[in-house]
Amino acid sequence: METINTSGKRKTAIARAVVKEGTGKVTINKIPLDIYTPELARLKIQEPLGLAQEKADKVDIAVNVQGGGVMGQAEAIRTAITRGLIEFYKDEELEAMFRAYDRSFVINDTRRKLPKNPLGHGARAKRQKSYR
């Protein structure tokens, strides 16, 4: 029995997915996807599963996610699941379909927070000047 390990990232959230043959069960941190909250995050996670429905029903996916916020975790999970399905089936057409729908399914988001600068209290904020 073949198992595939993949990962997805978004900001500081990191998701690791294990994909193996099964009956279509998806768990996130040992919680079934059906009862995962909040609902908006659940819908975001279900997007790749809905696009590749017939292939997703033949595998079990276990995801472990940590760091970041709720939606950052949801996007990281989404990327990890998509990569797992592509790698499990070794299907170029599946990858092309995911990329055409939304590029962030397959590619991590590389945007990061800017470092703080010495002249202000944040990355862009500066102390105001007064010439009076």
N, CA, C and O atoms as a GROMACS GRO file, in nm:
protein
  528
    1MET      N    1   0.084  -0.118   0.000
    1MET     CA    2   0.000   0.000   0.000
    1MET      C    3   0.089   0.124   0.000
    1MET      O    4   0.179   0.138   0.083
    2GLU      N    5   0.061   0.213  -0.094
    2GLU     CA    6   0.142   0.333  -0.111
    2GLU      C    7   0.090   0.447  -0.025
    2GLU      O    8  -0.031   0.471  -0.020
    3THR      N    9   0.181   0.518   0.042
    3THR     CA   10   0.144   0.639   0.115
    3THR      C   11   0.231   0.754   0.064
    3THR      O   12   0.349   0.737   0.037
    4ILE      N   13   0.169   0.870   0.053
    4ILE     CA   14   0.237   0.990   0.004
    4ILE      C   15   0.233   1.096   0.114
    4ILE      O   16   0.128   1.121   0.174
    5ASN      N   17   0.347   1.159   0.140
    5ASN     CA   18   0.356   1.269   0.236
    5ASN      C   19   0.380   1.398   0.159
    5ASN      O   20   0.474   1.408   0.080
    6THR      N   21   0.295   1.498   0.183
    6THR     CA   22   0.314   1.629   0.120
    6THR      C   23   0.294   1.738   0.223
    6THR      O   24   0.247   1.713   0.334
    7SER      N   25   0.330   1.862   0.185
    7SER     CA   26   0.311   1.973   0.277
    7SER      C   27   0.264   2.096   0.202
    7SER      O   28   0.281   2.108   0.080
    8GLY      N   29   0.204   2.188   0.277
    8GLY     CA   30   0.159   2.316   0.222
    8GLY      C   31   0.183   2.424   0.325
    8GLY      O   32   0.175   2.400   0.445
    9LYS      N   33   0.211   2.546   0.277
    9LYS     CA   34   0.238   2.656   0.368
    9LYS      C   35   0.158   2.779   0.328
    9LYS      O   36   0.129   2.800   0.210
   10ARG      N   37   0.124   2.861   0.428
   10ARG     CA   38   0.062   2.991   0.406
   10ARG      C   39   0.096   3.076   0.527
   10ARG      O   40   0.058   3.042   0.639
   11LYS      N   41   0.167   3.187   0.507
   11LYS     CA   42   0.216   3.270   0.616
   11LYS      C   43   0.294   3.183   0.715
   11LYS      O   44   0.397   3.126   0.677
   12THR      N   45   0.249   3.171   0.840
   12THR     CA   46   0.323   3.087   0.937
   12THR      C   47   0.256   2.953   0.960
   12THR      O   48   0.298   2.878   1.048
   13ALA      N   49   0.152   2.920   0.884
   13ALA     CA   50   0.083   2.792   0.899
   13ALA      C   51   0.151   2.687   0.811
   13ALA      O   52   0.181   2.712   0.694
   14ILE      N   53   0.174   2.569   0.869
   14ILE     CA   54   0.234   2.458   0.796
   14ILE      C   55   0.143   2.337   0.810
   14ILE      O   56   0.110   2.296   0.921
   15ALA      N   57   0.104   2.279   0.696
   15ALA     CA   58   0.018   2.160   0.695
   15ALA      C   59   0.093   2.045   0.632
   15ALA      O   60   0.157   2.060   0.528
   16ARG      N   61   0.087   1.927   0.697
   16ARG     CA   62   0.147   1.806   0.644
   16ARG      C   63   0.038   1.704   0.620
   16ARG      O   64  -0.038   1.672   0.711
   17ALA      N   65   0.029   1.653   0.498
   17ALA     CA   66  -0.079   1.560   0.462
   17ALA      C   67  -0.021   1.423   0.430
   17ALA      O   68   0.084   1.411   0.367
   18VAL      N   69  -0.093   1.318   0.474
   18VAL     CA   70  -0.060   1.180   0.440
   18VAL      C   71  -0.176   1.126   0.358
   18VAL      O   72  -0.290   1.121   0.404
   19VAL      N   73  -0.146   1.086   0.233
   19VAL     CA   74  -0.249   1.035   0.142
   19VAL      C   75  -0.223   0.887   0.118
   19VAL      O   76  -0.114   0.847   0.079
   20LYS      N   77  -0.328   0.804   0.143
   20LYS     CA   78  -0.316   0.660   0.116
   20LYS      C   79  -0.450   0.607   0.066
   20LYS      O   80  -0.553   0.673   0.080
   21GLU      N   81  -0.446   0.487   0.008
   21GLU     CA   82  -0.569   0.427  -0.044
   21GLU      C   83  -0.671   0.412   0.067
   21GLU      O   84  -0.637   0.380   0.180
   22GLY      N   85  -0.799   0.435   0.033
   22GLY     CA   86  -0.902   0.424   0.136
   22GLY      C   87  -1.040   0.449   0.081
   22GLY      O   88  -1.071   0.416  -0.034
   23THR      N   89  -1.124   0.509   0.166
   23THR     CA   90  -1.266   0.526   0.132
   23THR      C   91  -1.310   0.671   0.125
   23THR      O   92  -1.430   0.697   0.119
   24GLY      N   93  -1.217   0.766   0.124
   24GLY     CA   94  -1.254   0.906   0.110
   24GLY      C   95  -1.263   0.982   0.241
   24GLY      O   96  -1.324   1.089   0.245
   25LYS      N   97  -1.203   0.930   0.349
   25LYS     CA   98  -1.204   1.001   0.478
   25LYS      C   99  -1.099   1.110   0.477
   25LYS      O  100  -0.987   1.090   0.430
   26VAL      N  101  -1.136   1.228   0.529
   26VAL     CA  102  -1.042   1.339   0.543
   26VAL      C  103  -1.045   1.383   0.688
   26VAL      O  104  -1.151   1.419   0.740
   27THR      N  105  -0.929   1.381   0.754
   27THR     CA  106  -0.921   1.428   0.893
   27THR      C  107  -0.816   1.537   0.904
   27THR      O  108  -0.712   1.533   0.838
   28ILE      N  109  -0.845   1.636   0.989
   28ILE     CA  110  -0.753   1.746   1.015
   28ILE      C  111  -0.725   1.748   1.164
   28ILE      O  112  -0.815   1.771   1.244
   29ASN      N  113  -0.600   1.724   1.201
   29ASN     CA  114  -0.562   1.709   1.342
   29ASN      C  115  -0.656   1.610   1.414
   29ASN      O  116  -0.700   1.636   1.526
   30LYS      N  117  -0.684   1.498   1.348
   30LYS     CA  118  -0.768   1.388   1.398
   30LYS      C  119  -0.916   1.426   1.413
   30LYS      O  120  -0.991   1.354   1.478
   31ILE      N  121  -0.957   1.539   1.354
   31ILE     CA  122  -1.098   1.580   1.354
   31ILE      C  123  -1.152   1.558   1.212
   31ILE      O  124  -1.091   1.606   1.116
   32PRO      N  125  -1.266   1.488   1.197
   32PRO     CA  126  -1.321   1.468   1.062
   32PRO      C  127  -1.356   1.602   0.997
   32PRO      O  128  -1.399   1.696   1.064
   33LEU      N  129  -1.336   1.610   0.866
   33LEU     CA  130  -1.361   1.734   0.793
   33LEU      C  131  -1.507   1.777   0.804
   33LEU      O  132  -1.536   1.897   0.800
   34ASP      N  133  -1.600   1.682   0.817
   34ASP     CA  134  -1.743   1.714   0.824
   34ASP      C  135  -1.778   1.803   0.943
   34ASP      O  136  -1.872   1.882   0.935
   35ILE      N  137  -1.702   1.792   1.052
   35ILE     CA  138  -1.735   1.873   1.171
   35ILE      C  139  -1.628   1.978   1.201
   35ILE      O  140  -1.628   2.038   1.308
   36TYR      N  141  -1.537   2.000   1.106
   36TYR     CA  142  -1.431   2.100   1.124
   36TYR      C  143  -1.493   2.240   1.122
   36TYR      O  144  -1.575   2.270   1.035
   37THR      N  145  -1.455   2.325   1.216
   37THR     CA  146  -1.506   2.462   1.222
   37THR      C  147  -1.390   2.559   1.206
   37THR      O  148  -1.277   2.522   1.238
   38PRO      N  149  -1.413   2.681   1.159
   38PRO     CA  150  -1.537   2.741   1.114
   38PRO      C  151  -1.576   2.693   0.973
   38PRO      O  152  -1.496   2.636   0.900
   39GLU      N  153  -1.702   2.718   0.939
   39GLU     CA  154  -1.757   2.666   0.813
   39GLU      C  155  -1.684   2.722   0.691
   39GLU      O  156  -1.662   2.650   0.593
   40LEU      N  157  -1.647   2.850   0.695
   40LEU     CA  158  -1.579   2.913   0.582
   40LEU      C  159  -1.445   2.843   0.554
   40LEU      O  160  -1.409   2.822   0.438
   41ALA      N  161  -1.372   2.809   0.660
   41ALA     CA  162  -1.245   2.736   0.643
   41ALA      C  163  -1.272   2.597   0.586
   41ALA      O  164  -1.196   2.550   0.500
   42ARG      N  165  -1.378   2.531   0.633
   42ARG     CA  166  -1.413   2.398   0.582
   42ARG      C  167  -1.444   2.402   0.433
   42ARG      O  168  -1.400   2.315   0.358
   43LEU      N  169  -1.518   2.504   0.390
   43LEU     CA  170  -1.551   2.518   0.248
   43LEU      C  171  -1.426   2.540   0.163
   43LEU      O  172  -1.415   2.488   0.052
   44LYS      N  173  -1.331   2.618   0.216
   44LYS     CA  174  -1.206   2.644   0.145
   44LYS      C  175  -1.125   2.514   0.130
   44LYS      O  176  -1.065   2.489   0.026
   45ILE      N  177  -1.125   2.432   0.236
   45ILE     CA  178  -1.052   2.306   0.234
   45ILE      C  179  -1.117   2.207   0.136
   45ILE      O  180  -1.047   2.127   0.074
   46GLN      N  181  -1.249   2.212   0.123
   46GLN     CA  182  -1.321   2.116   0.038
   46GLN      C  183  -1.310   2.146  -0.112
   46GLN      O  184  -1.348   2.063  -0.194
   47GLU      N  185  -1.259   2.264  -0.148
   47GLU     CA  186  -1.250   2.301  -0.290
   47GLU      C  187  -1.176   2.198  -0.375
   47GLU      O  188  -1.231   2.152  -0.475
   48PRO      N  189  -1.050   2.160  -0.340
   48PRO     CA  190  -0.982   2.061  -0.425
   48PRO      C  191  -1.050   1.924  -0.424
   48PRO      O  192  -1.044   1.851  -0.523
   49LEU      N  193  -1.113   1.890  -0.313
   49LEU     CA  194  -1.184   1.761  -0.304
   49LEU      C  195  -1.306   1.761  -0.396
   49LEU      O  196  -1.340   1.657  -0.452
   50GLY      N  197  -1.371   1.875  -0.412
   50GLY     CA  198  -1.487   1.886  -0.500
   50GLY      C  199  -1.448   1.883  -0.646
   50GLY      O  200  -1.522   1.829  -0.729
   51LEU      N  201  -1.332   1.942  -0.679
   51LEU     CA  202  -1.288   1.944  -0.818
   51LEU      C  203  -1.246   1.806  -0.867
   51LEU      O  204  -1.270   1.771  -0.983
   52ALA      N  205  -1.185   1.727  -0.780
   52ALA     CA  206  -1.139   1.593  -0.818
   52ALA      C  207  -1.218   1.490  -0.738
   52ALA      O  208  -1.159   1.403  -0.673
   53GLN      N  209  -1.350   1.499  -0.741
   53GLN     CA  210  -1.438   1.418  -0.656
   53GLN      C  211  -1.414   1.268  -0.670
   53GLN      O  212  -1.397   1.199  -0.569
   54GLU      N  213  -1.411   1.216  -0.794
   54GLU     CA  214  -1.400   1.071  -0.813
   54GLU      C  215  -1.264   1.018  -0.766
   54GLU      O  216  -1.255   0.904  -0.722
   55LYS      N  217  -1.160   1.100  -0.775
   55LYS     CA  218  -1.028   1.057  -0.729
   55LYS      C  219  -1.014   1.072  -0.578
   55LYS      O  220  -0.948   0.991  -0.513
   56ALA      N  221  -1.077   1.175  -0.522
   56ALA     CA  222  -1.068   1.198  -0.378
   56ALA      C  223  -1.146   1.093  -0.299
   56ALA      O  224  -1.113   1.067  -0.183
   57ASP      N  225  -1.248   1.031  -0.361
   57ASP     CA  226  -1.327   0.929  -0.292
   57ASP      C  227  -1.253   0.797  -0.276
   57ASP      O  228  -1.298   0.709  -0.203
   58LYS      N  229  -1.139   0.781  -0.344
   58LYS     CA  230  -1.065   0.655  -0.339
   58LYS      C  231  -0.944   0.661  -0.247
   58LYS      O  232  -0.868   0.565  -0.238
   59VAL      N  233  -0.925   0.774  -0.178
   59VAL     CA  234  -0.809   0.788  -0.088
   59VAL      C  235  -0.852   0.843   0.048
   59VAL      O  236  -0.952   0.913   0.061
   60ASP      N  237  -0.773   0.808   0.150
   60ASP     CA  238  -0.789   0.866   0.284
   60ASP      C  239  -0.679   0.971   0.302
   60ASP      O  240  -0.564   0.947   0.267
   61ILE      N  241  -0.717   1.086   0.356
   61ILE     CA  242  -0.622   1.195   0.375
   61ILE      C  243  -0.622   1.235   0.522
   61ILE      O  244  -0.725   1.270   0.579
   62ALA      N  245  -0.503   1.229   0.584
   62ALA     CA  246  -0.486   1.272   0.722
   62ALA      C  247  -0.394   1.393   0.721
   62ALA      O  248  -0.280   1.384   0.674
   63VAL      N  249  -0.442   1.506   0.773
   63VAL     CA  250  -0.364   1.631   0.771
   63VAL      C  251  -0.332   1.673   0.914
   63VAL      O  252  -0.418   1.669   1.002
   64ASN      N  253  -0.206   1.712   0.934
   64ASN     CA  254  -0.164   1.769   1.062
   64ASN      C  255  -0.122   1.913   1.033
   64ASN      O  256  -0.034   1.936   0.951
   65VAL      N  257  -0.184   2.009   1.100
   65VAL     CA  258  -0.155   2.150   1.072
   65VAL      C  259  -0.126   2.224   1.201
   65VAL      O  260  -0.188   2.197   1.304
   66GLN      N  261  -0.031   2.317   1.195
   66GLN     CA  262   0.002   2.397   1.312
   66GLN      C  263   0.052   2.534   1.270
   66GLN      O  264   0.099   2.552   1.157
   67GLY      N  265   0.041   2.630   1.361
   67GLY     CA  266   0.086   2.766   1.335
   67GLY      C  267  -0.017   2.848   1.260
   67GLY      O  268  -0.109   2.794   1.200
   68GLY      N  269   0.000   2.979   1.264
   68GLY     CA  270  -0.086   3.067   1.187
   68GLY      C  271  -0.226   3.079   1.242
   68GLY      O  272  -0.255   3.035   1.353
   69GLY      N  273  -0.314   3.141   1.162
   69GLY     CA  274  -0.453   3.160   1.200
   69GLY      C  275  -0.542   3.060   1.130
   69GLY      O  276  -0.494   2.971   1.059
   70VAL      N  277  -0.670   3.074   1.148
   70VAL     CA  278  -0.767   2.977   1.095
   70VAL      C  279  -0.764   2.971   0.942
   70VAL      O  280  -0.757   2.863   0.885
   71MET      N  281  -0.769   3.087   0.876
   71MET     CA  282  -0.773   3.087   0.730
   71MET      C  283  -0.637   3.055   0.669
   71MET      O  284  -0.629   2.994   0.562
   72GLY      N  285  -0.530   3.095   0.735
   72GLY     CA  286  -0.396   3.058   0.689
   72GLY      C  287  -0.379   2.907   0.694
   72GLY      O  288  -0.322   2.847   0.602
   73GLN      N  289  -0.429   2.845   0.802
   73GLN     CA  290  -0.424   2.699   0.812
   73GLN      C  291  -0.508   2.634   0.704
   73GLN      O  292  -0.468   2.534   0.646
   74ALA      N  293  -0.626   2.692   0.676
   74ALA     CA  294  -0.715   2.636   0.574
   74ALA      C  295  -0.646   2.637   0.437
   74ALA      O  296  -0.655   2.539   0.363
   75GLU      N  297  -0.578   2.746   0.403
   75GLU     CA  298  -0.509   2.753   0.274
   75GLU      C  299  -0.391   2.658   0.268
   75GLU      O  300  -0.363   2.600   0.164
   76ALA      N  301  -0.320   2.641   0.381
   76ALA     CA  302  -0.208   2.547   0.386
   76ALA      C  303  -0.258   2.403   0.368
   76ALA      O  304  -0.196   2.324   0.298
   77ILE      N  305  -0.371   2.370   0.432
   77ILE     CA  306  -0.432   2.238   0.420
   77ILE      C  307  -0.473   2.213   0.276
   77ILE      O  308  -0.451   2.104   0.222
   78ARG      N  309  -0.532   2.313   0.215
   78ARG     CA  310  -0.578   2.303   0.076
   78ARG      C  311  -0.462   2.270  -0.018
   78ARG      O  312  -0.475   2.185  -0.105
   79THR      N  313  -0.350   2.338   0.001
   79THR     CA  314  -0.232   2.314  -0.081
   79THR      C  315  -0.176   2.173  -0.057
   79THR      O  316  -0.140   2.104  -0.152
   80ALA      N  317  -0.170   2.131   0.070
   80ALA     CA  318  -0.116   1.999   0.103
   80ALA      C  319  -0.203   1.888   0.043
   80ALA      O  320  -0.150   1.790  -0.010
   81ILE      N  321  -0.335   1.902   0.050
   81ILE     CA  322  -0.428   1.802  -0.006
   81ILE      C  323  -0.412   1.795  -0.158
   81ILE      O  324  -0.404   1.686  -0.214
   82THR      N  325  -0.407   1.910  -0.223
   82THR     CA  326  -0.393   1.914  -0.369
   82THR      C  327  -0.264   1.847  -0.413
   82THR      O  328  -0.264   1.765  -0.505
   83ARG      N  329  -0.153   1.882  -0.348
   83ARG     CA  330  -0.025   1.821  -0.383
   83ARG      C  331  -0.027   1.671  -0.359
   83ARG      O  332   0.030   1.594  -0.437
   84GLY      N  333  -0.093   1.629  -0.251
   84GLY     CA  334  -0.103   1.486  -0.222
   84GLY      C  335  -0.178   1.410  -0.329
   84GLY      O  336  -0.136   1.302  -0.371
   85LEU      N  337  -0.290   1.467  -0.375
   85LEU     CA  338  -0.368   1.402  -0.481
   85LEU      C  339  -0.288   1.393  -0.611
   85LEU      O  340  -0.288   1.290  -0.678
   86ILE      N  341  -0.220   1.501  -0.646
   86ILE     CA  342  -0.142   1.503  -0.770
   86ILE      C  343  -0.030   1.399  -0.764
   86ILE      O  344  -0.007   1.325  -0.860
   87GLU      N  345   0.040   1.394  -0.648
   87GLU     CA  346   0.152   1.300  -0.635
   87GLU      C  347   0.104   1.156  -0.627
   87GLU      O  348   0.170   1.066  -0.679
   88PHE      N  349  -0.010   1.133  -0.561
   88PHE     CA  350  -0.062   0.996  -0.547
   88PHE      C  351  -0.100   0.938  -0.682
   88PHE      O  352  -0.068   0.823  -0.712
   89TYR      N  353  -0.169   1.018  -0.764
   89TYR     CA  354  -0.215   0.970  -0.895
   89TYR      C  355  -0.114   0.994  -1.007
   89TYR      O  356  -0.130   0.942  -1.117
   90LYS      N  357  -0.008   1.074  -0.980
   90LYS     CA  358   0.093   1.108  -1.081
   90LYS      C  359   0.028   1.151  -1.212
   90LYS      O  360   0.061   1.101  -1.320
   91ASP      N  361  -0.066   1.246  -1.199
   91ASP     CA  362  -0.151   1.287  -1.311
   91ASP      C  363  -0.121   1.431  -1.352
   91ASP      O  364  -0.146   1.524  -1.275
   92GLU      N  365  -0.069   1.449  -1.473
   92GLU     CA  366  -0.038   1.583  -1.523
   92GLU      C  367  -0.165   1.663  -1.552
   92GLU      O  368  -0.170   1.784  -1.527
   93GLU      N  369  -0.268   1.596  -1.603
   93GLU     CA  370  -0.394   1.665  -1.635
   93GLU      C  371  -0.462   1.718  -1.509
   93GLU      O  372  -0.520   1.826  -1.509
   94LEU      N  373  -0.453   1.641  -1.400
   94LEU     CA  374  -0.510   1.682  -1.272
   94LEU      C  375  -0.441   1.810  -1.224
   94LEU      O  376  -0.506   1.904  -1.179
   95GLU      N  377  -0.307   1.811  -1.233
   95GLU     CA  378  -0.232   1.930  -1.192
   95GLU      C  379  -0.267   2.050  -1.278
   95GLU      O  380  -0.282   2.161  -1.227
   96ALA      N  381  -0.280   2.030  -1.409
   96ALA     CA  382  -0.315   2.140  -1.500
   96ALA      C  383  -0.454   2.194  -1.468
   96ALA      O  384  -0.477   2.314  -1.475
   97MET      N  385  -0.546   2.105  -1.433
   97MET     CA  386  -0.682   2.146  -1.398
   97MET      C  387  -0.682   2.231  -1.270
   97MET      O  388  -0.749   2.334  -1.264
   98PHE      N  389  -0.606   2.187  -1.168
   98PHE     CA  390  -0.596   2.263  -1.043
   98PHE      C  391  -0.533   2.400  -1.068
   98PHE      O  392  -0.580   2.500  -1.015
   99ARG      N  393  -0.426   2.405  -1.148
   99ARG     CA  394  -0.358   2.532  -1.176
   99ARG      C  395  -0.449   2.628  -1.252
   99ARG      O  396  -0.447   2.748  -1.227
  100ALA      N  397  -0.528   2.574  -1.343
  100ALA     CA  398  -0.618   2.660  -1.421
  100ALA      C  399  -0.728   2.718  -1.332
  100ALA      O  400  -0.769   2.832  -1.351
  101TYR      N  401  -0.775   2.640  -1.234
  101TYR     CA  402  -0.881   2.687  -1.144
  101TYR      C  403  -0.827   2.793  -1.048
  101TYR      O  404  -0.884   2.902  -1.036
  102ASP      N  405  -0.715   2.761  -0.980
  102ASP     CA  406  -0.654   2.855  -0.887
  102ASP      C  407  -0.509   2.812  -0.864
  102ASP      O  408  -0.482   2.701  -0.818
  103ARG      N  409  -0.416   2.901  -0.896
  103ARG     CA  410  -0.274   2.867  -0.889
  103ARG      C  411  -0.230   2.836  -0.746
  103ARG      O  412  -0.136   2.758  -0.727
  104SER      N  413  -0.294   2.895  -0.645
  104SER     CA  414  -0.253   2.875  -0.505
  104SER      C  415  -0.285   2.734  -0.455
  104SER      O  416  -0.242   2.697  -0.346
  105PHE      N  417  -0.360   2.655  -0.533
  105PHE     CA  418  -0.381   2.515  -0.496
  105PHE      C  419  -0.249   2.440  -0.491
  105PHE      O  420  -0.226   2.358  -0.402
  106VAL      N  421  -0.161   2.468  -0.588
  106VAL     CA  422  -0.039   2.390  -0.604
  106VAL      C  423   0.084   2.462  -0.548
  106VAL      O  424   0.180   2.398  -0.508
  107ILE      N  425   0.081   2.596  -0.546
  107ILE     CA  426   0.198   2.674  -0.510
  107ILE      C  427   0.178   2.744  -0.376
  107ILE      O  428   0.073   2.803  -0.350
  108ASN      N  429   0.281   2.735  -0.289
  108ASN     CA  430   0.276   2.802  -0.160
  108ASN      C  431   0.275   2.953  -0.178
  108ASN      O  432   0.326   3.005  -0.278
  109ASP      N  433   0.217   3.023  -0.082
  109ASP     CA  434   0.218   3.169  -0.083
  109ASP      C  435   0.350   3.216  -0.020
  109ASP      O  436   0.378   3.185   0.095
  110THR      N  437   0.430   3.289  -0.096
  110THR     CA  438   0.562   3.329  -0.048
  110THR      C  439   0.563   3.462   0.024
  110THR      O  440   0.667   3.505   0.073
  111ARG      N  441   0.447   3.529   0.032
  111ARG     CA  442   0.445   3.661   0.096
  111ARG      C  443   0.472   3.648   0.246
  111ARG      O  444   0.419   3.559   0.312
  112ARG      N  445   0.555   3.735   0.298
  112ARG     CA  446   0.590   3.736   0.439
  112ARG      C  447   0.581   3.877   0.493
  112ARG      O  448   0.574   3.974   0.417
  113LYS      N  449   0.582   3.890   0.624
  113LYS     CA  450   0.576   4.019   0.690
  113LYS      C  451   0.709   4.092   0.673
  113LYS      O  452   0.815   4.030   0.680
  114LEU      N  453   0.703   4.225   0.650
  114LEU     CA  454   0.824   4.305   0.637
  114LEU      C  455   0.888   4.322   0.775
  114LEU      O  456   0.817   4.326   0.876
  115PRO      N  457   1.022   4.332   0.781
  115PRO     CA  458   1.086   4.356   0.911
  115PRO      C  459   1.063   4.499   0.959
  115PRO      O  460   1.046   4.591   0.879
  116LYS      N  461   1.062   4.515   1.090
  116LYS     CA  462   1.043   4.647   1.150
  116LYS      C  463   1.165   4.734   1.122
  116LYS      O  464   1.278   4.686   1.125
  117ASN      N  465   1.142   4.863   1.096
  117ASN     CA  466   1.250   4.959   1.072
  117ASN      C  467   1.278   5.041   1.198
  117ASN      O  468   1.188   5.059   1.280
  118PRO      N  469   1.400   5.092   1.214
  118PRO     CA  470   1.435   5.161   1.338
  118PRO      C  471   1.367   5.296   1.359
  118PRO      O  472   1.360   5.341   1.474
  119LEU      N  473   1.316   5.364   1.255
  119LEU     CA  474   1.260   5.498   1.272
  119LEU      C  475   1.112   5.501   1.308
  119LEU      O  476   1.055   5.610   1.321
  120GLY      N  477   1.047   5.386   1.326
  120GLY     CA  478   0.905   5.387   1.357
  120GLY      C  479   0.866   5.265   1.437
  120GLY      O  480   0.951   5.187   1.479
  121HIS      N  481   0.735   5.249   1.459
  121HIS     CA  482   0.688   5.136   1.540
  121HIS      C  483   0.640   5.020   1.454
  121HIS      O  484   0.573   4.930   1.505
  122GLY      N  485   0.673   5.020   1.326
  122GLY     CA  486   0.634   4.909   1.238
  122GLY      C  487   0.720   4.908   1.114
  122GLY      O  488   0.820   4.979   1.105
  123ALA      N  489   0.679   4.826   1.016
  123ALA     CA  490   0.756   4.812   0.894
  123ALA      C  491   0.749   4.937   0.807
  123ALA      O  492   0.849   4.977   0.748
  124ARG      N  493   0.631   4.999   0.798
  124ARG     CA  494   0.613   5.116   0.712
  124ARG      C  495   0.592   5.245   0.791
  124ARG      O  496   0.623   5.354   0.741
  125ALA      N  497   0.542   5.234   0.912
  125ALA     CA  498   0.510   5.354   0.991
  125ALA      C  499   0.638   5.425   1.035
  125ALA      O  500   0.734   5.362   1.076
  126LYS      N  501   0.636   5.558   1.025
  126LYS     CA  502   0.752   5.639   1.068
  126LYS      C  503   0.704   5.744   1.168
  126LYS      O  504   0.586   5.778   1.174
  127ARG      N  505   0.800   5.794   1.247
  127ARG     CA  506   0.768   5.903   1.338
  127ARG      C  507   0.740   6.029   1.255
  127ARG      O  508   0.808   6.055   1.156
  128GLN      N  509   0.641   6.105   1.297
  128GLN     CA  510   0.609   6.226   1.223
  128GLN      C  511   0.710   6.336   1.251
  128GLN      O  512   0.765   6.345   1.361
  129LYS      N  513   0.733   6.419   1.148
  129LYS     CA  514   0.827   6.530   1.163
  129LYS      C  515   0.745   6.658   1.183
  129LYS      O  516   0.639   6.676   1.122
  130SER      N  517   0.796   6.745   1.268
  130SER     CA  518   0.734   6.873   1.286
  130SER      C  519   0.843   6.980   1.276
  130SER      O  520   0.944   6.973   1.347
  131TYR      N  521   0.823   7.079   1.189
  131TYR     CA  522   0.926   7.180   1.167
  131TYR      C  523   0.891   7.310   1.239
  131TYR      O  524   0.946   7.415   1.205
  132ARG      N  525   0.802   7.306   1.338
  132ARG     CA  526   0.762   7.428   1.404
  132ARG      C  527   0.818   7.440   1.543
  132ARG      O  528   0.792   7.539   1.611
   0.00000   0.00000   0.00000
